[in-house]
Amino acid sequence: MGQIKLIKVSAEYAEKILEYRAEFPTERMRVTYDPSRIPGMDYLEKYETVFEWLQFCEDMVDKITWYMAIRENDGKIVGFIVFRHKLEYDDDDIEFASNFGYSVRPSERGKGYAKEQLSLGLQKAKEMGLDKVRIVCRDINIGSNKTILANSGVYVDMIHGEVSGMNINRYDIPLS
């Protein structure tokens, strides 16, 4: 641990944000109902430029906070995590709502970044006074399920999305 730090998204990283986004091929396994969405970069797909998205992120700062997981030794973005301060700020059906969404750059997977990134995100949630968070992921996303469990996730149940056809595992993580 201690390989990465979370910093809020900013225009200073605009070019690196686009590089990160470009590493996700369109034919990859879908983890969200919207095929253009990259977890942790919520709503980026709705804007023509990264600067418009960054302005949206700034406007939502009291409800939702986006962080980049930056590797300490070289400054590379290895992941993104979005923290929804309340479940109601997730744009999905409340049954499928999650306080966090995250992704790790495909070329950086398998190195423990997701686990560390979520751990750092949980610290942010605790600092904001939350005593528990809800996290969801597809049942077939083995890496995300392991990441949640490694961060003290408690399995709640699996639900099925009628529209998406996806099976979703729901977890709670106590922050005490």
Z-matrix of the N, CA and C atoms (Angstrom, degrees):
N
C 1 1.444
C 2 1.528 1 109.68
N 3 1.327 2 113.71 1 171.42
C 4 1.454 3 118.12 2 -179.66
C 5 1.515 4 113.24 3 83.76
N 6 1.334 5 116.86 4 15.00
C 7 1.458 6 120.28 5 179.83
C 8 1.519 7 112.57 6 -86.25
N 9 1.343 8 116.35 7 -21.95
C 10 1.458 9 120.35 8 -175.80
C 11 1.524 10 110.88 9 -130.46
N 12 1.317 11 114.12 10 164.30
C 13 1.462 12 121.31 11 172.80
C 14 1.521 13 106.76 12 -134.80
N 15 1.315 14 117.00 13 151.81
C 16 1.450 15 121.92 14 175.39
C 17 1.512 16 109.20 15 -96.51
N 18 1.329 17 115.52 16 129.64
C 19 1.458 18 119.77 17 172.90
C 20 1.525 19 107.97 18 -131.68
N 21 1.308 20 116.51 19 147.83
C 22 1.457 21 120.93 20 179.85
C 23 1.523 22 109.62 21 -64.06
N 24 1.337 23 114.73 22 147.68
C 25 1.461 24 119.11 23 178.01
C 26 1.519 25 109.05 24 -60.76
N 27 1.337 26 116.26 25 145.09
C 28 1.462 27 120.41 26 179.98
C 29 1.522 28 110.30 27 -154.59
N 30 1.334 29 114.68 28 159.23
C 31 1.461 30 121.68 29 -179.57
C 32 1.526 31 111.55 30 -61.05
N 33 1.299 32 116.63 31 -26.16
C 34 1.470 33 121.12 32 178.14
C 35 1.532 34 111.54 33 -57.06
N 36 1.327 35 116.48 34 -27.94
C 37 1.457 36 122.16 35 -177.71
C 38 1.533 37 112.89 36 -104.66
N 39 1.328 38 118.41 37 14.38
C 40 1.469 39 121.62 38 -174.17
C 41 1.528 40 112.69 39 -52.56
N 42 1.300 41 117.45 40 -47.77
C 43 1.472 42 120.41 41 -178.95
C 44 1.530 43 111.13 42 -64.94
N 45 1.314 44 117.02 43 -41.58
C 46 1.468 45 121.04 44 179.02
C 47 1.534 46 111.25 45 -67.81
N 48 1.339 47 117.16 46 -32.19
C 49 1.462 48 120.95 47 176.51
C 50 1.526 49 109.64 48 -64.27
N 51 1.329 50 116.58 49 -43.59
C 52 1.468 51 120.51 50 178.45
C 53 1.526 52 111.58 51 -65.26
N 54 1.318 53 117.59 52 -37.67
C 55 1.468 54 121.48 53 176.77
C 56 1.531 55 110.08 54 -62.88
N 57 1.309 56 115.85 55 -42.86
C 58 1.470 57 120.87 56 178.58
C 59 1.527 58 109.64 57 -60.88
N 60 1.315 59 116.35 58 -49.46
C 61 1.466 60 121.82 59 -179.28
C 62 1.522 61 111.14 60 -58.31
N 63 1.320 62 116.98 61 -40.37
C 64 1.469 63 121.85 62 -177.14
C 65 1.527 64 112.60 63 -65.50
N 66 1.311 65 117.44 64 -19.27
C 67 1.461 66 120.71 65 -178.49
C 68 1.536 67 112.82 66 -78.67
N 69 1.318 68 117.69 67 -5.41
C 70 1.457 69 121.74 68 179.74
C 71 1.525 70 109.50 69 -100.44
N 72 1.329 71 117.57 70 100.84
C 73 1.469 72 119.94 71 -178.61
C 74 1.524 73 111.03 72 -67.93
N 75 1.316 74 115.61 73 149.95
C 76 1.459 75 119.90 74 -177.64
C 77 1.522 76 112.36 75 -66.31
N 78 1.310 77 118.16 76 -23.98
C 79 1.462 78 120.00 77 -178.14
C 80 1.534 79 113.10 78 -88.88
N 81 1.322 80 118.11 79 7.03
C 82 1.463 81 120.62 80 -179.56
C 83 1.525 82 111.06 81 -65.68
N 84 1.306 83 116.81 82 164.74
C 85 1.456 84 120.40 83 177.01
C 86 1.526 85 109.72 84 -60.68
N 87 1.276 86 116.31 85 129.77
C 88 1.460 87 121.63 86 179.44
C 89 1.520 88 110.22 87 -75.09
N 90 1.308 89 114.95 88 131.96
C 91 1.464 90 119.53 89 176.29
C 92 1.522 91 110.77 90 -113.52
N 93 1.314 92 116.25 91 -6.79
C 94 1.452 93 120.55 92 177.58
C 95 1.521 94 108.37 93 -130.80
N 96 1.309 95 115.47 94 161.70
C 97 1.455 96 120.61 95 178.54
C 98 1.524 97 110.90 96 -63.22
N 99 1.327 98 117.15 97 -38.74
C 100 1.460 99 122.17 98 178.41
C 101 1.521 100 108.13 99 -82.81
N 102 1.337 101 118.03 100 114.31
C 103 1.468 102 120.05 101 -174.87
C 104 1.520 103 114.79 102 -67.25
N 105 1.336 104 118.33 103 -14.29
C 106 1.460 105 119.60 104 -179.76
C 107 1.529 106 112.74 105 -94.18
N 108 1.329 107 117.12 106 -3.60
C 109 1.460 108 119.90 107 -177.19
C 110 1.522 109 111.64 108 -88.04
N 111 1.312 110 114.93 109 134.70
C 112 1.456 111 121.81 110 173.12
C 113 1.523 112 106.07 111 -105.60
N 114 1.333 113 118.04 112 119.33
C 115 1.468 114 119.56 113 -178.80
C 116 1.535 115 111.98 114 -53.18
N 117 1.304 116 114.74 115 139.28
C 118 1.458 117 120.76 116 -178.37
C 119 1.518 118 112.52 117 90.89
N 120 1.341 119 116.45 118 -17.57
C 121 1.467 120 121.56 119 179.14
C 122 1.534 121 108.76 120 -115.63
N 123 1.314 122 116.68 121 31.79
C 124 1.458 123 122.62 122 -175.67
C 125 1.527 124 112.20 123 -44.35
N 126 1.314 125 115.22 124 135.43
C 127 1.452 126 126.37 125 176.27
C 128 1.526 127 114.10 126 78.42
N 129 1.312 128 120.51 127 -10.08
C 130 1.460 129 121.08 128 177.67
C 131 1.524 130 110.20 129 -55.92
N 132 1.332 131 116.22 130 -36.56
C 133 1.458 132 120.78 131 -178.35
C 134 1.528 133 112.97 132 -64.10
N 135 1.322 134 118.28 133 -14.75
C 136 1.463 135 122.13 134 -177.71
C 137 1.529 136 113.22 135 -90.08
N 138 1.326 137 116.97 136 -6.94
C 139 1.461 138 120.30 137 -174.82
C 140 1.528 139 111.19 138 -116.36
N 141 1.337 140 113.93 139 146.21
C 142 1.462 141 119.12 140 -178.57
C 143 1.517 142 112.21 141 -74.76
N 144 1.327 143 116.76 142 -30.76
C 145 1.465 144 119.58 143 -179.89
C 146 1.524 145 109.79 144 -127.95
N 147 1.298 146 114.92 145 156.10
C 148 1.456 147 120.03 146 177.30
C 149 1.528 148 110.14 147 -65.36
N 150 1.332 149 117.50 148 -29.29
C 151 1.466 150 120.40 149 -179.67
C 152 1.533 151 111.62 150 -69.04
N 153 1.344 152 117.17 151 -35.77
C 154 1.468 153 119.86 152 175.16
C 155 1.531 154 109.71 153 -64.87
N 156 1.327 155 116.47 154 -41.48
C 157 1.467 156 120.89 155 178.02
C 158 1.526 157 110.50 156 -63.10
N 159 1.326 158 116.87 157 -43.53
C 160 1.464 159 120.55 158 179.92
C 161 1.524 160 110.93 159 -61.71
N 162 1.325 161 117.36 160 -36.42
C 163 1.463 162 120.24 161 176.72
C 164 1.522 163 110.19 162 -65.56
N 165 1.346 164 116.55 163 -42.11
C 166 1.462 165 120.61 164 176.06
C 167 1.531 166 109.96 165 -59.37
N 168 1.321 167 117.17 166 -45.13
C 169 1.479 168 121.33 167 179.09
C 170 1.520 169 110.34 168 -58.28
N 171 1.317 170 116.61 169 -42.61
C 172 1.464 171 120.62 170 179.32
C 173 1.527 172 110.69 171 -64.73
N 174 1.327 173 116.94 172 -39.91
C 175 1.461 174 121.33 173 179.84
C 176 1.531 175 112.17 174 -65.55
N 177 1.319 176 117.42 175 -26.55
C 178 1.464 177 122.52 176 -176.67
C 179 1.530 178 113.34 177 -97.95
N 180 1.308 179 118.24 178 6.26
C 181 1.464 180 122.37 179 -169.95
C 182 1.532 181 114.15 180 -55.68
N 183 1.322 182 118.56 181 -26.25
C 184 1.466 183 119.29 182 179.51
C 185 1.531 184 112.48 183 -84.46
N 186 1.342 185 117.14 184 -5.50
C 187 1.459 186 121.70 185 179.89
C 188 1.533 187 112.81 186 -119.89
N 189 1.313 188 115.42 187 -39.66
C 190 1.466 189 121.87 188 -176.09
C 191 1.516 190 108.05 189 -137.70
N 192 1.329 191 116.61 190 137.17
C 193 1.456 192 120.35 191 177.96
C 194 1.523 193 109.18 192 -126.39
N 195 1.326 194 115.31 193 129.61
C 196 1.461 195 122.04 194 177.22
C 197 1.521 196 109.07 195 -102.13
N 198 1.321 197 115.12 196 134.86
C 199 1.461 198 121.39 197 178.22
C 200 1.523 199 110.29 198 -126.48
N 201 1.308 200 113.98 199 148.33
C 202 1.462 201 121.04 200 170.25
C 203 1.516 202 107.04 201 -102.55
N 204 1.317 203 116.19 202 138.97
C 205 1.466 204 120.85 203 172.95
C 206 1.522 205 105.56 204 -92.34
N 207 1.311 206 115.66 205 110.10
C 208 1.455 207 122.25 206 -175.86
C 209 1.525 208 108.98 207 -104.40
N 210 1.329 209 115.41 208 126.54
C 211 1.467 210 119.20 209 176.91
C 212 1.520 211 108.03 210 -71.26
N 213 1.311 212 115.11 211 129.28
C 214 1.471 213 121.61 212 -173.63
C 215 1.533 214 113.55 213 -63.52
N 216 1.329 215 117.46 214 -38.61
C 217 1.472 216 118.21 215 -171.98
C 218 1.524 217 114.85 216 -77.48
N 219 1.348 218 119.01 217 -19.39
C 220 1.464 219 118.86 218 -179.38
C 221 1.531 220 114.64 219 -138.57
N 222 1.342 221 118.04 220 -0.63
C 223 1.456 222 121.09 221 177.33
C 224 1.522 223 115.25 222 74.93
N 225 1.318 224 118.02 223 11.86
C 226 1.465 225 121.60 224 -178.93
C 227 1.527 226 110.20 225 -78.53
N 228 1.339 227 116.10 226 138.83
C 229 1.459 228 120.51 227 173.64
C 230 1.523 229 106.94 228 -75.07
N 231 1.336 230 116.51 229 117.79
C 232 1.467 231 120.56 230 178.79
C 233 1.523 232 111.80 231 -106.39
N 234 1.336 233 116.81 232 -13.17
C 235 1.456 234 119.92 233 179.88
C 236 1.512 235 112.33 234 -163.84
N 237 1.327 236 114.16 235 167.93
C 238 1.453 237 122.80 236 174.00
C 239 1.516 238 107.70 237 -132.26
N 240 1.314 239 115.31 238 145.07
C 241 1.460 240 120.19 239 175.62
C 242 1.524 241 107.73 240 -142.29
N 243 1.313 242 115.06 241 133.91
C 244 1.456 243 121.11 242 176.09
C 245 1.523 244 107.27 243 -109.92
N 246 1.316 245 115.54 244 134.18
C 247 1.459 246 122.52 245 179.85
C 248 1.523 247 108.07 246 -115.08
N 249 1.315 248 115.24 247 112.03
C 250 1.460 249 121.75 248 176.01
C 251 1.528 250 106.29 249 -92.17
N 252 1.317 251 116.56 250 114.45
C 253 1.459 252 121.85 251 -172.91
C 254 1.523 253 112.48 252 -60.79
N 255 1.330 254 116.64 253 -29.17
C 256 1.460 255 122.72 254 174.77
C 257 1.519 256 107.87 255 -135.27
N 258 1.319 257 116.88 256 149.44
C 259 1.465 258 120.38 257 -179.29
C 260 1.525 259 112.05 258 -59.78
N 261 1.312 260 117.18 259 -30.06
C 262 1.459 261 120.37 260 -177.78
C 263 1.531 262 112.64 261 -66.00
N 264 1.330 263 118.30 262 -13.10
C 265 1.460 264 120.76 263 179.00
C 266 1.526 265 112.33 264 -86.03
N 267 1.321 266 117.34 265 -4.35
C 268 1.458 267 120.69 266 173.76
C 269 1.526 268 106.55 267 -76.62
N 270 1.320 269 117.40 268 138.03
C 271 1.462 270 119.73 269 -176.78
C 272 1.521 271 113.21 270 -82.94
N 273 1.310 272 117.20 271 0.46
C 274 1.451 273 121.32 272 178.19
C 275 1.523 274 109.75 273 -87.47
N 276 1.320 275 115.44 274 170.89
C 277 1.461 276 122.41 275 171.46
C 278 1.531 277 107.78 276 -52.88
N 279 1.311 278 118.09 277 138.70
C 280 1.473 279 122.06 278 -175.58
C 281 1.524 280 112.17 279 -55.31
N 282 1.315 281 118.16 280 -30.09
C 283 1.463 282 120.68 281 177.36
C 284 1.533 283 111.50 282 -64.05
N 285 1.315 284 116.57 283 -26.55
C 286 1.456 285 122.23 284 -177.76
C 287 1.527 286 111.79 285 -104.33
N 288 1.315 287 117.24 286 6.91
C 289 1.462 288 121.86 287 -175.76
C 290 1.527 289 111.39 288 -69.72
N 291 1.316 290 114.06 289 149.18
C 292 1.459 291 121.51 290 -177.93
C 293 1.522 292 108.96 291 -142.40
N 294 1.330 293 117.09 292 138.03
C 295 1.461 294 119.56 293 175.87
C 296 1.523 295 111.97 294 -69.02
N 297 1.328 296 116.42 295 -26.79
C 298 1.459 297 119.79 296 -178.40
C 299 1.514 298 111.42 297 -129.27
N 300 1.310 299 114.73 298 147.39
C 301 1.450 300 123.39 299 167.37
C 302 1.516 301 105.81 300 -134.79
N 303 1.306 302 117.84 301 142.12
C 304 1.457 303 118.61 302 -177.01
C 305 1.520 304 110.91 303 -152.73
N 306 1.317 305 113.99 304 160.22
C 307 1.462 306 120.71 305 174.58
C 308 1.519 307 108.21 306 -147.76
N 309 1.315 308 114.17 307 159.06
C 310 1.463 309 121.78 308 174.49
C 311 1.521 310 106.81 309 -123.84
N 312 1.287 311 115.42 310 137.19
C 313 1.463 312 122.13 311 178.93
C 314 1.527 313 108.88 312 -51.14
N 315 1.333 314 118.22 313 130.17
C 316 1.468 315 120.15 314 -177.10
C 317 1.536 316 114.68 315 -50.87
N 318 1.311 317 117.93 316 -38.09
C 319 1.473 318 120.10 317 -179.00
C 320 1.520 319 113.27 318 -75.41
N 321 1.333 320 117.71 319 -6.51
C 322 1.465 321 121.94 320 -177.05
C 323 1.525 322 112.66 321 -115.31
N 324 1.324 323 117.22 322 9.03
C 325 1.465 324 120.18 323 -178.30
C 326 1.521 325 111.45 324 -73.81
N 327 1.335 326 114.27 325 157.37
C 328 1.453 327 120.29 326 178.69
C 329 1.516 328 114.40 327 80.46
N 330 1.320 329 117.70 328 13.32
C 331 1.466 330 122.14 329 -177.82
C 332 1.532 331 112.39 330 -113.85
N 333 1.331 332 117.03 331 7.02
C 334 1.462 333 120.76 332 178.38
C 335 1.516 334 114.94 333 87.27
N 336 1.332 335 117.89 334 5.37
C 337 1.466 336 119.84 335 -177.44
C 338 1.527 337 112.46 336 -67.04
N 339 1.309 338 117.99 337 -38.70
C 340 1.475 339 119.72 338 -179.02
C 341 1.529 340 110.39 339 -60.93
N 342 1.305 341 116.39 340 -45.67
C 343 1.469 342 120.92 341 -179.88
C 344 1.533 343 110.77 342 -60.68
N 345 1.318 344 116.33 343 -46.64
C 346 1.462 345 120.10 344 -179.21
C 347 1.529 346 111.13 345 -68.34
N 348 1.321 347 116.62 346 -40.12
C 349 1.457 348 121.62 347 179.56
C 350 1.529 349 110.92 348 -61.23
N 351 1.330 350 116.60 349 -46.42
C 352 1.460 351 119.60 350 178.38
C 353 1.525 352 110.70 351 -65.16
N 354 1.306 353 117.90 352 -40.30
C 355 1.462 354 121.19 353 178.09
C 356 1.533 355 110.77 354 -58.15
N 357 1.317 356 116.42 355 -44.06
C 358 1.465 357 120.46 356 178.31
C 359 1.533 358 110.81 357 -66.51
N 360 1.331 359 116.37 358 -37.63
C 361 1.458 360 120.42 359 176.61
C 362 1.517 361 111.88 360 -63.23
N 363 1.324 362 116.19 361 -40.68
C 364 1.461 363 120.61 362 178.40
C 365 1.524 364 111.21 363 -62.48
N 366 1.332 365 117.05 364 -34.84
C 367 1.465 366 120.52 365 175.94
C 368 1.530 367 110.38 366 -62.79
N 369 1.330 368 116.15 367 -40.20
C 370 1.477 369 120.05 368 178.18
C 371 1.529 370 110.25 369 -62.55
N 372 1.344 371 116.52 370 -42.95
C 373 1.466 372 120.79 371 179.46
C 374 1.524 373 110.77 372 -62.34
N 375 1.322 374 116.05 373 -41.74
C 376 1.469 375 120.42 374 179.37
C 377 1.531 376 110.38 375 -64.64
N 378 1.341 377 116.52 376 -41.21
C 379 1.467 378 120.92 377 178.17
C 380 1.530 379 111.55 378 -61.35
N 381 1.334 380 116.96 379 -28.43
C 382 1.465 381 121.30 380 179.13
C 383 1.521 382 112.00 381 -85.36
N 384 1.335 383 116.92 382 0.67
C 385 1.452 384 120.65 383 174.45
C 386 1.519 385 115.48 384 95.96
N 387 1.309 386 118.78 385 5.18
C 388 1.462 387 119.63 386 177.38
C 389 1.518 388 109.54 387 -73.93
N 390 1.321 389 116.92 388 143.81
C 391 1.462 390 120.15 389 177.47
C 392 1.527 391 111.68 390 -106.83
N 393 1.346 392 115.65 391 -7.43
C 394 1.457 393 120.68 392 179.27
C 395 1.519 394 107.87 393 -160.56
N 396 1.329 395 116.91 394 146.39
C 397 1.458 396 121.20 395 173.20
C 398 1.520 397 109.64 396 -126.02
N 399 1.318 398 115.21 397 156.12
C 400 1.461 399 122.64 398 175.18
C 401 1.532 400 106.72 399 -109.38
N 402 1.318 401 115.66 400 134.13
C 403 1.465 402 120.91 401 175.98
C 404 1.521 403 107.69 402 -132.77
N 405 1.327 404 115.05 403 137.84
C 406 1.456 405 120.51 404 178.10
C 407 1.520 406 109.60 405 -123.16
N 408 1.330 407 115.03 406 154.13
C 409 1.460 408 120.53 407 173.41
C 410 1.521 409 108.92 408 -158.03
N 411 1.309 410 115.36 409 160.18
C 412 1.467 411 118.99 410 178.45
C 413 1.521 412 109.55 411 -63.07
N 414 1.311 413 115.62 412 145.83
C 415 1.468 414 120.33 413 -179.77
C 416 1.530 415 111.96 414 -62.74
N 417 1.322 416 117.86 415 -29.01
C 418 1.466 417 121.01 416 -178.09
C 419 1.529 418 113.26 417 -88.49
N 420 1.328 419 117.77 418 -1.44
C 421 1.458 420 121.09 419 178.81
C 422 1.535 421 108.32 420 -87.34
N 423 1.295 422 115.28 421 83.40
C 424 1.471 423 122.23 422 -174.68
C 425 1.528 424 111.42 423 -58.33
N 426 1.328 425 116.53 424 -43.83
C 427 1.464 426 119.88 425 -178.84
C 428 1.514 427 112.89 426 -60.80
N 429 1.315 428 116.99 427 -44.47
C 430 1.460 429 120.01 428 -179.45
C 431 1.523 430 111.29 429 -68.71
N 432 1.324 431 116.99 430 -41.11
C 433 1.471 432 119.38 431 176.55
C 434 1.527 433 110.29 432 -58.29
N 435 1.328 434 117.80 433 -44.28
C 436 1.471 435 121.58 434 178.95
C 437 1.528 436 111.20 435 -64.47
N 438 1.340 437 116.38 436 -39.69
C 439 1.466 438 120.92 437 179.58
C 440 1.519 439 110.86 438 -61.32
N 441 1.320 440 116.17 439 -45.33
C 442 1.468 441 120.75 440 -179.55
C 443 1.528 442 110.42 441 -64.58
N 444 1.316 443 117.30 442 -46.45
C 445 1.468 444 120.82 443 179.26
C 446 1.528 445 111.69 444 -62.26
N 447 1.336 446 117.15 445 -37.48
C 448 1.469 447 121.32 446 179.53
C 449 1.526 448 111.68 447 -67.42
N 450 1.330 449 116.44 448 -18.40
C 451 1.467 450 121.52 449 178.16
C 452 1.526 451 111.31 450 -105.18
N 453 1.341 452 115.69 451 33.33
C 454 1.468 453 123.34 452 175.94
C 455 1.521 454 114.25 453 69.84
N 456 1.319 455 116.69 454 24.84
C 457 1.456 456 120.17 455 176.79
C 458 1.517 457 111.54 456 -64.96
N 459 1.320 458 115.42 457 138.57
C 460 1.460 459 122.92 458 177.77
C 461 1.528 460 106.83 459 -112.32
N 462 1.326 461 115.29 460 117.17
C 463 1.459 462 120.58 461 -178.73
C 464 1.527 463 109.98 462 -62.24
N 465 1.337 464 116.08 463 129.50
C 466 1.457 465 121.79 464 178.83
C 467 1.524 466 109.32 465 -99.80
N 468 1.326 467 116.25 466 -58.57
C 469 1.461 468 120.94 467 -179.98
C 470 1.528 469 110.30 468 -174.90
N 471 1.320 470 115.58 469 178.92
C 472 1.451 471 122.08 470 173.68
C 473 1.523 472 107.19 471 -117.91
N 474 1.325 473 115.97 472 134.54
C 475 1.450 474 120.46 473 177.04
C 476 1.523 475 108.64 474 -122.92
N 477 1.313 476 115.62 475 157.26
C 478 1.457 477 121.01 476 -178.08
C 479 1.523 478 109.41 477 -112.70
N 480 1.320 479 115.96 478 130.11
C 481 1.463 480 120.68 479 176.57
C 482 1.514 481 111.14 480 -84.48
N 483 1.299 482 116.11 481 115.75
C 484 1.468 483 120.99 482 -179.41
C 485 1.527 484 111.25 483 -60.41
N 486 1.317 485 117.16 484 -44.48
C 487 1.464 486 121.20 485 -176.81
C 488 1.524 487 111.48 486 -75.94
N 489 1.330 488 116.38 487 -46.96
C 490 1.468 489 120.35 488 -175.94
C 491 1.521 490 113.04 489 -79.02
N 492 1.323 491 116.97 490 -27.07
C 493 1.459 492 120.43 491 -174.96
C 494 1.526 493 112.56 492 77.13
N 495 1.328 494 117.63 493 8.76
C 496 1.462 495 122.52 494 -177.27
C 497 1.522 496 110.89 495 -93.65
N 498 1.332 497 115.56 496 144.55
C 499 1.461 498 122.33 497 169.87
C 500 1.512 499 107.66 498 -94.32
N 501 1.315 500 115.54 499 129.64
C 502 1.458 501 121.98 500 -174.26
C 503 1.523 502 110.10 501 -120.90
N 504 1.333 503 116.16 502 127.47
C 505 1.465 504 121.33 503 173.29
C 506 1.524 505 108.02 504 -88.54
N 507 1.333 506 114.90 505 135.74
C 508 1.459 507 120.20 506 176.74
C 509 1.522 508 109.01 507 -111.93
N 510 1.325 509 115.32 508 136.58
C 511 1.460 510 122.98 509 179.75
C 512 1.525 511 109.14 510 -131.07
N 513 1.306 512 116.28 511 149.23
C 514 1.449 513 122.69 512 167.67
C 515 1.526 514 107.31 513 -113.17
N 516 1.323 515 115.05 514 145.23
C 517 1.466 516 120.19 515 175.76
C 518 1.525 517 107.35 516 -126.38
N 519 1.338 518 116.64 517 114.19
C 520 1.468 519 119.58 518 176.13
C 521 1.524 520 109.76 519 -71.68
N 522 1.324 521 116.27 520 143.50
C 523 1.471 522 120.78 521 -176.86
C 524 1.512 523 113.15 522 -111.91
N 525 1.303 524 118.29 523 14.80
C 526 1.471 525 120.21 524 -177.66
C 527 1.503 526 112.01 525 -78.52
